[in-house]
Amino acid sequence: MAATRWEQRVEILNKNGYARYDEKTASQLGDMVQLLETRYAGDLRKLRTEAEGDIDKARRLLKEFKGIGDVGAQIFLREVQVSWEEFRPFADDVALKAARKLGLGQDAASLAKHVTAEQFPVLVAALVRSHLAKDHKQILAQA
């Protein structure tokens, strides 16, 4: 990414269905790479180290990347907990909305009681898929 020009990023985004946001996104990707290179020497694991296991600090650091807001930071933290265990259990707003509809709990701690620590990211991912599919009624009917 660091070796690409803005025009190349626009072209790639266009070819992959992001034509509506291509120019803005291409610029944001360039800005993100620059921050990644200058602050973290190209290694996002250094953000992990700097966050010191503090999820709120990790969220703030992620939001320093232009184009990453609350939702983007939540998505990142939801997905990264598979390998960055110190941020587990983490459930974003989408997963928690599905969990409430399914009667599984109100927060990440209550969700974590249903599975092992290693299974937690899988549960959260399944909840997100359920939310997107809007299938909570079918799930409850089969339970």
Phi and psi in radians as a Rosetta constraint file:
Dihedral C 1 N 2 CA 2 C 2 CIRCULARHARMONIC -1.104 0.35
Dihedral N 2 CA 2 C 2 N 3 CIRCULARHARMONIC -0.450 0.35
Dihedral C 2 N 3 CA 3 C 3 CIRCULARHARMONIC -1.564 0.35
Dihedral N 3 CA 3 C 3 N 4 CIRCULARHARMONIC -0.030 0.35
Dihedral C 3 N 4 CA 4 C 4 CIRCULARHARMONIC -1.578 0.35
Dihedral N 4 CA 4 C 4 N 5 CIRCULARHARMONIC 2.661 0.35
Dihedral C 4 N 5 CA 5 C 5 CIRCULARHARMONIC -1.590 0.35
Dihedral N 5 CA 5 C 5 N 6 CIRCULARHARMONIC 2.788 0.35
Dihedral C 5 N 6 CA 6 C 6 CIRCULARHARMONIC -0.930 0.35
Dihedral N 6 CA 6 C 6 N 7 CIRCULARHARMONIC -0.782 0.35
Dihedral C 6 N 7 CA 7 C 7 CIRCULARHARMONIC -1.070 0.35
Dihedral N 7 CA 7 C 7 N 8 CIRCULARHARMONIC -0.646 0.35
Dihedral C 7 N 8 CA 8 C 8 CIRCULARHARMONIC -1.162 0.35
Dihedral N 8 CA 8 C 8 N 9 CIRCULARHARMONIC -0.710 0.35
Dihedral C 8 N 9 CA 9 C 9 CIRCULARHARMONIC -1.137 0.35
Dihedral N 9 CA 9 C 9 N 10 CIRCULARHARMONIC -0.719 0.35
Dihedral C 9 N 10 CA 10 C 10 CIRCULARHARMONIC -1.044 0.35
Dihedral N 10 CA 10 C 10 N 11 CIRCULARHARMONIC -0.801 0.35
Dihedral C 10 N 11 CA 11 C 11 CIRCULARHARMONIC -1.063 0.35
Dihedral N 11 CA 11 C 11 N 12 CIRCULARHARMONIC -0.780 0.35
Dihedral C 11 N 12 CA 12 C 12 CIRCULARHARMONIC -1.126 0.35
Dihedral N 12 CA 12 C 12 N 13 CIRCULARHARMONIC -0.762 0.35
Dihedral C 12 N 13 CA 13 C 13 CIRCULARHARMONIC -1.085 0.35
Dihedral N 13 CA 13 C 13 N 14 CIRCULARHARMONIC -0.745 0.35
Dihedral C 13 N 14 CA 14 C 14 CIRCULARHARMONIC -1.051 0.35
Dihedral N 14 CA 14 C 14 N 15 CIRCULARHARMONIC -0.810 0.35
Dihedral C 14 N 15 CA 15 C 15 CIRCULARHARMONIC -1.116 0.35
Dihedral N 15 CA 15 C 15 N 16 CIRCULARHARMONIC -0.375 0.35
Dihedral C 15 N 16 CA 16 C 16 CIRCULARHARMONIC -1.914 0.35
Dihedral N 16 CA 16 C 16 N 17 CIRCULARHARMONIC 0.377 0.35
Dihedral C 16 N 17 CA 17 C 17 CIRCULARHARMONIC 1.535 0.35
Dihedral N 17 CA 17 C 17 N 18 CIRCULARHARMONIC 0.247 0.35
Dihedral C 17 N 18 CA 18 C 18 CIRCULARHARMONIC -1.887 0.35
Dihedral N 18 CA 18 C 18 N 19 CIRCULARHARMONIC 0.594 0.35
Dihedral C 18 N 19 CA 19 C 19 CIRCULARHARMONIC -1.054 0.35
Dihedral N 19 CA 19 C 19 N 20 CIRCULARHARMONIC -0.586 0.35
Dihedral C 19 N 20 CA 20 C 20 CIRCULARHARMONIC -1.148 0.35
Dihedral N 20 CA 20 C 20 N 21 CIRCULARHARMONIC -0.571 0.35
Dihedral C 20 N 21 CA 21 C 21 CIRCULARHARMONIC -2.032 0.35
Dihedral N 21 CA 21 C 21 N 22 CIRCULARHARMONIC 0.234 0.35
Dihedral C 21 N 22 CA 22 C 22 CIRCULARHARMONIC -1.006 0.35
Dihedral N 22 CA 22 C 22 N 23 CIRCULARHARMONIC -0.820 0.35
Dihedral C 22 N 23 CA 23 C 23 CIRCULARHARMONIC -1.211 0.35
Dihedral N 23 CA 23 C 23 N 24 CIRCULARHARMONIC -0.794 0.35
Dihedral C 23 N 24 CA 24 C 24 CIRCULARHARMONIC -1.118 0.35
Dihedral N 24 CA 24 C 24 N 25 CIRCULARHARMONIC -0.807 0.35
Dihedral C 24 N 25 CA 25 C 25 CIRCULARHARMONIC -1.124 0.35
Dihedral N 25 CA 25 C 25 N 26 CIRCULARHARMONIC -0.699 0.35
Dihedral C 25 N 26 CA 26 C 26 CIRCULARHARMONIC -1.053 0.35
Dihedral N 26 CA 26 C 26 N 27 CIRCULARHARMONIC -0.704 0.35
Dihedral C 26 N 27 CA 27 C 27 CIRCULARHARMONIC -1.175 0.35
Dihedral N 27 CA 27 C 27 N 28 CIRCULARHARMONIC -0.768 0.35
Dihedral C 27 N 28 CA 28 C 28 CIRCULARHARMONIC -1.095 0.35
Dihedral N 28 CA 28 C 28 N 29 CIRCULARHARMONIC -0.704 0.35
Dihedral C 28 N 29 CA 29 C 29 CIRCULARHARMONIC -1.075 0.35
Dihedral N 29 CA 29 C 29 N 30 CIRCULARHARMONIC -0.715 0.35
Dihedral C 29 N 30 CA 30 C 30 CIRCULARHARMONIC -1.097 0.35
Dihedral N 30 CA 30 C 30 N 31 CIRCULARHARMONIC -0.756 0.35
Dihedral C 30 N 31 CA 31 C 31 CIRCULARHARMONIC -1.113 0.35
Dihedral N 31 CA 31 C 31 N 32 CIRCULARHARMONIC -0.701 0.35
Dihedral C 31 N 32 CA 32 C 32 CIRCULARHARMONIC -1.088 0.35
Dihedral N 32 CA 32 C 32 N 33 CIRCULARHARMONIC -0.786 0.35
Dihedral C 32 N 33 CA 33 C 33 CIRCULARHARMONIC -1.088 0.35
Dihedral N 33 CA 33 C 33 N 34 CIRCULARHARMONIC -0.706 0.35
Dihedral C 33 N 34 CA 34 C 34 CIRCULARHARMONIC -1.077 0.35
Dihedral N 34 CA 34 C 34 N 35 CIRCULARHARMONIC -0.800 0.35
Dihedral C 34 N 35 CA 35 C 35 CIRCULARHARMONIC -1.104 0.35
Dihedral N 35 CA 35 C 35 N 36 CIRCULARHARMONIC -0.757 0.35
Dihedral C 35 N 36 CA 36 C 36 CIRCULARHARMONIC -1.023 0.35
Dihedral N 36 CA 36 C 36 N 37 CIRCULARHARMONIC -0.765 0.35
Dihedral C 36 N 37 CA 37 C 37 CIRCULARHARMONIC -1.191 0.35
Dihedral N 37 CA 37 C 37 N 38 CIRCULARHARMONIC -0.836 0.35
Dihedral C 37 N 38 CA 38 C 38 CIRCULARHARMONIC -1.306 0.35
Dihedral N 38 CA 38 C 38 N 39 CIRCULARHARMONIC -0.707 0.35
Dihedral C 38 N 39 CA 39 C 39 CIRCULARHARMONIC -1.556 0.35
Dihedral N 39 CA 39 C 39 N 40 CIRCULARHARMONIC -0.615 0.35
Dihedral C 39 N 40 CA 40 C 40 CIRCULARHARMONIC -2.078 0.35
Dihedral N 40 CA 40 C 40 N 41 CIRCULARHARMONIC 0.241 0.35
Dihedral C 40 N 41 CA 41 C 41 CIRCULARHARMONIC 0.900 0.35
Dihedral N 41 CA 41 C 41 N 42 CIRCULARHARMONIC 0.615 0.35
Dihedral C 41 N 42 CA 42 C 42 CIRCULARHARMONIC 1.346 0.35
Dihedral N 42 CA 42 C 42 N 43 CIRCULARHARMONIC 0.166 0.35
Dihedral C 42 N 43 CA 43 C 43 CIRCULARHARMONIC -2.175 0.35
Dihedral N 43 CA 43 C 43 N 44 CIRCULARHARMONIC 1.827 0.35
Dihedral C 43 N 44 CA 44 C 44 CIRCULARHARMONIC -1.147 0.35
Dihedral N 44 CA 44 C 44 N 45 CIRCULARHARMONIC -0.294 0.35
Dihedral C 44 N 45 CA 45 C 45 CIRCULARHARMONIC -1.124 0.35
Dihedral N 45 CA 45 C 45 N 46 CIRCULARHARMONIC -0.366 0.35
Dihedral C 45 N 46 CA 46 C 46 CIRCULARHARMONIC -1.222 0.35
Dihedral N 46 CA 46 C 46 N 47 CIRCULARHARMONIC -0.510 0.35
Dihedral C 46 N 47 CA 47 C 47 CIRCULARHARMONIC -1.125 0.35
Dihedral N 47 CA 47 C 47 N 48 CIRCULARHARMONIC -0.717 0.35
Dihedral C 47 N 48 CA 48 C 48 CIRCULARHARMONIC -0.995 0.35
Dihedral N 48 CA 48 C 48 N 49 CIRCULARHARMONIC -0.826 0.35
Dihedral C 48 N 49 CA 49 C 49 CIRCULARHARMONIC -1.103 0.35
Dihedral N 49 CA 49 C 49 N 50 CIRCULARHARMONIC -0.784 0.35
Dihedral C 49 N 50 CA 50 C 50 CIRCULARHARMONIC -1.114 0.35
Dihedral N 50 CA 50 C 50 N 51 CIRCULARHARMONIC -0.570 0.35
Dihedral C 50 N 51 CA 51 C 51 CIRCULARHARMONIC -1.225 0.35
Dihedral N 51 CA 51 C 51 N 52 CIRCULARHARMONIC -0.362 0.35
Dihedral C 51 N 52 CA 52 C 52 CIRCULARHARMONIC 0.938 0.35
Dihedral N 52 CA 52 C 52 N 53 CIRCULARHARMONIC 0.645 0.35
Dihedral C 52 N 53 CA 53 C 53 CIRCULARHARMONIC 1.343 0.35
Dihedral N 53 CA 53 C 53 N 54 CIRCULARHARMONIC 0.034 0.35
Dihedral C 53 N 54 CA 54 C 54 CIRCULARHARMONIC -1.587 0.35
Dihedral N 54 CA 54 C 54 N 55 CIRCULARHARMONIC 1.933 0.35
Dihedral C 54 N 55 CA 55 C 55 CIRCULARHARMONIC -1.106 0.35
Dihedral N 55 CA 55 C 55 N 56 CIRCULARHARMONIC -0.631 0.35
Dihedral C 55 N 56 CA 56 C 56 CIRCULARHARMONIC -1.178 0.35
Dihedral N 56 CA 56 C 56 N 57 CIRCULARHARMONIC -0.679 0.35
Dihedral C 56 N 57 CA 57 C 57 CIRCULARHARMONIC -1.166 0.35
Dihedral N 57 CA 57 C 57 N 58 CIRCULARHARMONIC -0.718 0.35
Dihedral C 57 N 58 CA 58 C 58 CIRCULARHARMONIC -1.050 0.35
Dihedral N 58 CA 58 C 58 N 59 CIRCULARHARMONIC -0.752 0.35
Dihedral C 58 N 59 CA 59 C 59 CIRCULARHARMONIC -1.061 0.35
Dihedral N 59 CA 59 C 59 N 60 CIRCULARHARMONIC -0.781 0.35
Dihedral C 59 N 60 CA 60 C 60 CIRCULARHARMONIC -1.094 0.35
Dihedral N 60 CA 60 C 60 N 61 CIRCULARHARMONIC -0.745 0.35
Dihedral C 60 N 61 CA 61 C 61 CIRCULARHARMONIC -1.133 0.35
Dihedral N 61 CA 61 C 61 N 62 CIRCULARHARMONIC -0.712 0.35
Dihedral C 61 N 62 CA 62 C 62 CIRCULARHARMONIC -1.101 0.35
Dihedral N 62 CA 62 C 62 N 63 CIRCULARHARMONIC -0.672 0.35
Dihedral C 62 N 63 CA 63 C 63 CIRCULARHARMONIC -1.257 0.35
Dihedral N 63 CA 63 C 63 N 64 CIRCULARHARMONIC -0.127 0.35
Dihedral C 63 N 64 CA 64 C 64 CIRCULARHARMONIC -1.271 0.35
Dihedral N 64 CA 64 C 64 N 65 CIRCULARHARMONIC -0.318 0.35
Dihedral C 64 N 65 CA 65 C 65 CIRCULARHARMONIC -1.354 0.35
Dihedral N 65 CA 65 C 65 N 66 CIRCULARHARMONIC 2.121 0.35
Dihedral C 65 N 66 CA 66 C 66 CIRCULARHARMONIC -0.993 0.35
Dihedral N 66 CA 66 C 66 N 67 CIRCULARHARMONIC 2.206 0.35
Dihedral C 66 N 67 CA 67 C 67 CIRCULARHARMONIC 1.744 0.35
Dihedral N 67 CA 67 C 67 N 68 CIRCULARHARMONIC -0.184 0.35
Dihedral C 67 N 68 CA 68 C 68 CIRCULARHARMONIC -1.774 0.35
Dihedral N 68 CA 68 C 68 N 69 CIRCULARHARMONIC 2.046 0.35
Dihedral C 68 N 69 CA 69 C 69 CIRCULARHARMONIC -1.959 0.35
Dihedral N 69 CA 69 C 69 N 70 CIRCULARHARMONIC -2.760 0.35
Dihedral C 69 N 70 CA 70 C 70 CIRCULARHARMONIC -1.024 0.35
Dihedral N 70 CA 70 C 70 N 71 CIRCULARHARMONIC -0.804 0.35
Dihedral C 70 N 71 CA 71 C 71 CIRCULARHARMONIC -1.154 0.35
Dihedral N 71 CA 71 C 71 N 72 CIRCULARHARMONIC -0.800 0.35
Dihedral C 71 N 72 CA 72 C 72 CIRCULARHARMONIC -1.071 0.35
Dihedral N 72 CA 72 C 72 N 73 CIRCULARHARMONIC -0.711 0.35
Dihedral C 72 N 73 CA 73 C 73 CIRCULARHARMONIC -1.147 0.35
Dihedral N 73 CA 73 C 73 N 74 CIRCULARHARMONIC -0.691 0.35
Dihedral C 73 N 74 CA 74 C 74 CIRCULARHARMONIC -1.121 0.35
Dihedral N 74 CA 74 C 74 N 75 CIRCULARHARMONIC -0.753 0.35
Dihedral C 74 N 75 CA 75 C 75 CIRCULARHARMONIC -1.066 0.35
Dihedral N 75 CA 75 C 75 N 76 CIRCULARHARMONIC -0.800 0.35
Dihedral C 75 N 76 CA 76 C 76 CIRCULARHARMONIC -1.027 0.35
Dihedral N 76 CA 76 C 76 N 77 CIRCULARHARMONIC -0.857 0.35
Dihedral C 76 N 77 CA 77 C 77 CIRCULARHARMONIC -1.152 0.35
Dihedral N 77 CA 77 C 77 N 78 CIRCULARHARMONIC -0.607 0.35
Dihedral C 77 N 78 CA 78 C 78 CIRCULARHARMONIC -1.083 0.35
Dihedral N 78 CA 78 C 78 N 79 CIRCULARHARMONIC -0.764 0.35
Dihedral C 78 N 79 CA 79 C 79 CIRCULARHARMONIC -1.386 0.35
Dihedral N 79 CA 79 C 79 N 80 CIRCULARHARMONIC -0.623 0.35
Dihedral C 79 N 80 CA 80 C 80 CIRCULARHARMONIC -1.311 0.35
Dihedral N 80 CA 80 C 80 N 81 CIRCULARHARMONIC -0.301 0.35
Dihedral C 80 N 81 CA 81 C 81 CIRCULARHARMONIC -1.119 0.35
Dihedral N 81 CA 81 C 81 N 82 CIRCULARHARMONIC -0.232 0.35
Dihedral C 81 N 82 CA 82 C 82 CIRCULARHARMONIC -1.043 0.35
Dihedral N 82 CA 82 C 82 N 83 CIRCULARHARMONIC -0.733 0.35
Dihedral C 82 N 83 CA 83 C 83 CIRCULARHARMONIC -1.965 0.35
Dihedral N 83 CA 83 C 83 N 84 CIRCULARHARMONIC -0.364 0.35
Dihedral C 83 N 84 CA 84 C 84 CIRCULARHARMONIC -1.771 0.35
Dihedral N 84 CA 84 C 84 N 85 CIRCULARHARMONIC 1.355 0.35
Dihedral C 84 N 85 CA 85 C 85 CIRCULARHARMONIC -1.035 0.35
Dihedral N 85 CA 85 C 85 N 86 CIRCULARHARMONIC -0.435 0.35
Dihedral C 85 N 86 CA 86 C 86 CIRCULARHARMONIC -1.146 0.35
Dihedral N 86 CA 86 C 86 N 87 CIRCULARHARMONIC -0.246 0.35
Dihedral C 86 N 87 CA 87 C 87 CIRCULARHARMONIC -1.726 0.35
Dihedral N 87 CA 87 C 87 N 88 CIRCULARHARMONIC 0.155 0.35
Dihedral C 87 N 88 CA 88 C 88 CIRCULARHARMONIC -1.697 0.35
Dihedral N 88 CA 88 C 88 N 89 CIRCULARHARMONIC 2.417 0.35
Dihedral C 88 N 89 CA 89 C 89 CIRCULARHARMONIC -1.552 0.35
Dihedral N 89 CA 89 C 89 N 90 CIRCULARHARMONIC 2.375 0.35
Dihedral C 89 N 90 CA 90 C 90 CIRCULARHARMONIC -2.303 0.35
Dihedral N 90 CA 90 C 90 N 91 CIRCULARHARMONIC 2.250 0.35
Dihedral C 90 N 91 CA 91 C 91 CIRCULARHARMONIC -2.252 0.35
Dihedral N 91 CA 91 C 91 N 92 CIRCULARHARMONIC 2.230 0.35
Dihedral C 91 N 92 CA 92 C 92 CIRCULARHARMONIC -1.393 0.35
Dihedral N 92 CA 92 C 92 N 93 CIRCULARHARMONIC 3.065 0.35
Dihedral C 92 N 93 CA 93 C 93 CIRCULARHARMONIC -1.036 0.35
Dihedral N 93 CA 93 C 93 N 94 CIRCULARHARMONIC -0.658 0.35
Dihedral C 93 N 94 CA 94 C 94 CIRCULARHARMONIC -1.146 0.35
Dihedral N 94 CA 94 C 94 N 95 CIRCULARHARMONIC -0.821 0.35
Dihedral C 94 N 95 CA 95 C 95 CIRCULARHARMONIC -1.098 0.35
Dihedral N 95 CA 95 C 95 N 96 CIRCULARHARMONIC -0.700 0.35
Dihedral C 95 N 96 CA 96 C 96 CIRCULARHARMONIC -1.197 0.35
Dihedral N 96 CA 96 C 96 N 97 CIRCULARHARMONIC -0.586 0.35
Dihedral C 96 N 97 CA 97 C 97 CIRCULARHARMONIC -1.091 0.35
Dihedral N 97 CA 97 C 97 N 98 CIRCULARHARMONIC -0.788 0.35
Dihedral C 97 N 98 CA 98 C 98 CIRCULARHARMONIC -1.135 0.35
Dihedral N 98 CA 98 C 98 N 99 CIRCULARHARMONIC -0.717 0.35
Dihedral C 98 N 99 CA 99 C 99 CIRCULARHARMONIC -1.047 0.35
Dihedral N 99 CA 99 C 99 N 100 CIRCULARHARMONIC -0.733 0.35
Dihedral C 99 N 100 CA 100 C 100 CIRCULARHARMONIC -1.111 0.35
Dihedral N 100 CA 100 C 100 N 101 CIRCULARHARMONIC -0.750 0.35
Dihedral C 100 N 101 CA 101 C 101 CIRCULARHARMONIC -1.101 0.35
Dihedral N 101 CA 101 C 101 N 102 CIRCULARHARMONIC -0.536 0.35
Dihedral C 101 N 102 CA 102 C 102 CIRCULARHARMONIC -1.619 0.35
Dihedral N 102 CA 102 C 102 N 103 CIRCULARHARMONIC 0.012 0.35
Dihedral C 102 N 103 CA 103 C 103 CIRCULARHARMONIC 1.233 0.35
Dihedral N 103 CA 103 C 103 N 104 CIRCULARHARMONIC 0.520 0.35
Dihedral C 103 N 104 CA 104 C 104 CIRCULARHARMONIC -1.689 0.35
Dihedral N 104 CA 104 C 104 N 105 CIRCULARHARMONIC -0.135 0.35
Dihedral C 104 N 105 CA 105 C 105 CIRCULARHARMONIC 2.401 0.35
Dihedral N 105 CA 105 C 105 N 106 CIRCULARHARMONIC 2.973 0.35
Dihedral C 105 N 106 CA 106 C 106 CIRCULARHARMONIC -1.811 0.35
Dihedral N 106 CA 106 C 106 N 107 CIRCULARHARMONIC -0.291 0.35
Dihedral C 106 N 107 CA 107 C 107 CIRCULARHARMONIC -2.588 0.35
Dihedral N 107 CA 107 C 107 N 108 CIRCULARHARMONIC 3.028 0.35
Dihedral C 107 N 108 CA 108 C 108 CIRCULARHARMONIC -1.076 0.35
Dihedral N 108 CA 108 C 108 N 109 CIRCULARHARMONIC -0.684 0.35
Dihedral C 108 N 109 CA 109 C 109 CIRCULARHARMONIC -1.088 0.35
Dihedral N 109 CA 109 C 109 N 110 CIRCULARHARMONIC -0.732 0.35
Dihedral C 109 N 110 CA 110 C 110 CIRCULARHARMONIC -1.232 0.35
Dihedral N 110 CA 110 C 110 N 111 CIRCULARHARMONIC -0.600 0.35
Dihedral C 110 N 111 CA 111 C 111 CIRCULARHARMONIC -1.117 0.35
Dihedral N 111 CA 111 C 111 N 112 CIRCULARHARMONIC -0.694 0.35
Dihedral C 111 N 112 CA 112 C 112 CIRCULARHARMONIC -1.084 0.35
Dihedral N 112 CA 112 C 112 N 113 CIRCULARHARMONIC -0.378 0.35
Dihedral C 112 N 113 CA 113 C 113 CIRCULARHARMONIC -1.233 0.35
Dihedral N 113 CA 113 C 113 N 114 CIRCULARHARMONIC -0.289 0.35
Dihedral C 113 N 114 CA 114 C 114 CIRCULARHARMONIC -1.493 0.35
Dihedral N 114 CA 114 C 114 N 115 CIRCULARHARMONIC -0.308 0.35
Dihedral C 114 N 115 CA 115 C 115 CIRCULARHARMONIC -2.506 0.35
Dihedral N 115 CA 115 C 115 N 116 CIRCULARHARMONIC 2.966 0.35
Dihedral C 115 N 116 CA 116 C 116 CIRCULARHARMONIC -1.279 0.35
Dihedral N 116 CA 116 C 116 N 117 CIRCULARHARMONIC 2.868 0.35
Dihedral C 116 N 117 CA 117 C 117 CIRCULARHARMONIC -1.020 0.35
Dihedral N 117 CA 117 C 117 N 118 CIRCULARHARMONIC -0.677 0.35
Dihedral C 117 N 118 CA 118 C 118 CIRCULARHARMONIC -1.216 0.35
Dihedral N 118 CA 118 C 118 N 119 CIRCULARHARMONIC -0.520 0.35
Dihedral C 118 N 119 CA 119 C 119 CIRCULARHARMONIC -1.466 0.35
Dihedral N 119 CA 119 C 119 N 120 CIRCULARHARMONIC -0.248 0.35
Dihedral C 119 N 120 CA 120 C 120 CIRCULARHARMONIC -0.990 0.35
Dihedral N 120 CA 120 C 120 N 121 CIRCULARHARMONIC -0.846 0.35
Dihedral C 120 N 121 CA 121 C 121 CIRCULARHARMONIC -1.046 0.35
Dihedral N 121 CA 121 C 121 N 122 CIRCULARHARMONIC -0.539 0.35
Dihedral C 121 N 122 CA 122 C 122 CIRCULARHARMONIC -1.188 0.35
Dihedral N 122 CA 122 C 122 N 123 CIRCULARHARMONIC -0.755 0.35
Dihedral C 122 N 123 CA 123 C 123 CIRCULARHARMONIC -1.044 0.35
Dihedral N 123 CA 123 C 123 N 124 CIRCULARHARMONIC -0.811 0.35
Dihedral C 123 N 124 CA 124 C 124 CIRCULARHARMONIC -1.097 0.35
Dihedral N 124 CA 124 C 124 N 125 CIRCULARHARMONIC -0.734 0.35
Dihedral C 124 N 125 CA 125 C 125 CIRCULARHARMONIC -1.096 0.35
Dihedral N 125 CA 125 C 125 N 126 CIRCULARHARMONIC -0.704 0.35
Dihedral C 125 N 126 CA 126 C 126 CIRCULARHARMONIC -1.127 0.35
Dihedral N 126 CA 126 C 126 N 127 CIRCULARHARMONIC -0.666 0.35
Dihedral C 126 N 127 CA 127 C 127 CIRCULARHARMONIC -1.121 0.35
Dihedral N 127 CA 127 C 127 N 128 CIRCULARHARMONIC -0.696 0.35
Dihedral C 127 N 128 CA 128 C 128 CIRCULARHARMONIC -1.109 0.35
Dihedral N 128 CA 128 C 128 N 129 CIRCULARHARMONIC -0.783 0.35
Dihedral C 128 N 129 CA 129 C 129 CIRCULARHARMONIC -1.063 0.35
Dihedral N 129 CA 129 C 129 N 130 CIRCULARHARMONIC -0.709 0.35
Dihedral C 129 N 130 CA 130 C 130 CIRCULARHARMONIC -1.091 0.35
Dihedral N 130 CA 130 C 130 N 131 CIRCULARHARMONIC -0.744 0.35
Dihedral C 130 N 131 CA 131 C 131 CIRCULARHARMONIC -1.060 0.35
Dihedral N 131 CA 131 C 131 N 132 CIRCULARHARMONIC -0.805 0.35
Dihedral C 131 N 132 CA 132 C 132 CIRCULARHARMONIC -1.155 0.35
Dihedral N 132 CA 132 C 132 N 133 CIRCULARHARMONIC -0.624 0.35
Dihedral C 132 N 133 CA 133 C 133 CIRCULARHARMONIC -1.414 0.35
Dihedral N 133 CA 133 C 133 N 134 CIRCULARHARMONIC -0.234 0.35
Dihedral C 133 N 134 CA 134 C 134 CIRCULARHARMONIC 0.933 0.35
Dihedral N 134 CA 134 C 134 N 135 CIRCULARHARMONIC 0.792 0.35
Dihedral C 134 N 135 CA 135 C 135 CIRCULARHARMONIC -1.908 0.35
Dihedral N 135 CA 135 C 135 N 136 CIRCULARHARMONIC 0.324 0.35
Dihedral C 135 N 136 CA 136 C 136 CIRCULARHARMONIC -1.075 0.35
Dihedral N 136 CA 136 C 136 N 137 CIRCULARHARMONIC -0.596 0.35
Dihedral C 136 N 137 CA 137 C 137 CIRCULARHARMONIC -1.138 0.35
Dihedral N 137 CA 137 C 137 N 138 CIRCULARHARMONIC -0.702 0.35
Dihedral C 137 N 138 CA 138 C 138 CIRCULARHARMONIC -1.162 0.35
Dihedral N 138 CA 138 C 138 N 139 CIRCULARHARMONIC -0.697 0.35
Dihedral C 138 N 139 CA 139 C 139 CIRCULARHARMONIC -1.096 0.35
Dihedral N 139 CA 139 C 139 N 140 CIRCULARHARMONIC -0.794 0.35
Dihedral C 139 N 140 CA 140 C 140 CIRCULARHARMONIC -1.148 0.35
Dihedral N 140 CA 140 C 140 N 141 CIRCULARHARMONIC -0.620 0.35
Dihedral C 140 N 141 CA 141 C 141 CIRCULARHARMONIC -1.160 0.35
Dihedral N 141 CA 141 C 141 N 142 CIRCULARHARMONIC -0.547 0.35
Dihedral C 141 N 142 CA 142 C 142 CIRCULARHARMONIC -1.525 0.35
Dihedral N 142 CA 142 C 142 N 143 CIRCULARHARMONIC -0.231 0.35
